[in-house]
Amino acid sequence: MTLSIAHLGPPGTYAEQAAVLYVNWLTKSTGDEATLSPYPTISQSLHAVADGQAHLAVVPVENSIEGSVTTTLDALWQLDSLRIQLALVLPIVHTLISCASGLDKIETVYSHPQALAQCQGWLERFLPTVQIVPSNSTTEALQRLEQETTTAAIASSRAAQLYNLPILATGINDYPENCTRFWVVSQGEADAGYQTSKVPTSHTSLAFSMPANTPGALVKPLQIFAQLGINLSRIESRPTKRSLGEYLFFMDLEADVKESQMQSALAELTIHTEILKILGAYNVLPIGAFT
């Protein structure tokens, strides 16, 4: 079986790098083959799976410096058919790529907003007067660098090699322990080849809205998990986009959705929430799994 895997493009993005690592692991584990399909935005890569144009999408969900990737969360809330099948963590090392003769010749720096934010301190120190321009991905601007010699982009060293472009500085992210968590997402429940195996999963992700913005409304859902001894590894709020002050809540729980305690928690959670969505039950692949 050949799987089509959507990811944020053009080629050379960190999402593509994560997708390549996942494909290598998948081939070793199951023998399945895959082709990569780049899309202009994270949202479009997820819609490709929802529309049946791709079997899977590999999308960023959280960075250790800049926090959650809100585009991914919003799309998963809106696209009911999608489910998280796996998580993987990728170390992120940013480089400054440019055909300029030196840093003093650079006038404009392009990159994805997350990458720009992760290098904000470095930019303020070494390129304080340049124009910062957000783009859809870290690699979107790379093809213009040879013609625009006063322009630079922040991307990976792998991207510089793919486009045969010079690196002016490496390791420019403000914090060395920079990493991004990615989710592997499919439509509906996973087929046999998508997940690690039928073994119990270590994490469950869910999202819910509240019936009313009242005192203590969020305390009740949190107490359910606390009383059952289920640990929350992440909680995030996002606007419902219906009214100012209304929020959705995203949670990552360190438990298998099939466990009896989780089933009890979910049954009680439905009483205190307006809409409850199980985004997926999955395992987290360590970096060592890809070597």
Sequence and secondary structure as in RCSB ss.txt:
>XXXX:A:sequence
MTLSIAHLGPPGTYAEQAAVLYVNWLTKSTGDEATLSPYPTISQSLHAVADGQAHLAVVPVENSIEGSVTTTLDA
LWQLDSLRIQLALVLPIVHTLISCASGLDKIETVYSHPQALAQCQGWLERFLPTVQIVPSNSTTEALQRLEQETT
TAAIASSRAAQLYNLPILATGINDYPENCTRFWVVSQGEADAGYQTSKVPTSHTSLAFSMPANTPGALVKPLQIF
AQLGINLSRIESRPTKRSLGEYLFFMDLEADVKESQMQSALAELTIHTEILKILGAYNVLPIGAFT
>XXXX:A:secstr
 EEEEEEESSTTSHHHHHHHHHHHHHHHHH  EEEEEEESSHHHHHHHHHTTS SEEEEEEEETTTEE HHHHHH
HHH TTEEEEEEEEEE   EEEE SSSGGG  EEEE HHHHHHTHHHHHHH TTSEEEE SSSSTTGGGTTT TT
EEEEE HHHHHHTT  EEEE  SSSSS EEEEEEEEESS  TTTSS SS  SEEEEEEE S   TTTTHHHHHHH
HHTT  EEEEEEEE SSSTT EEEEEEESS TTSHHHHHHHHHHHHH SEEEEEEEEEEE GGGG 
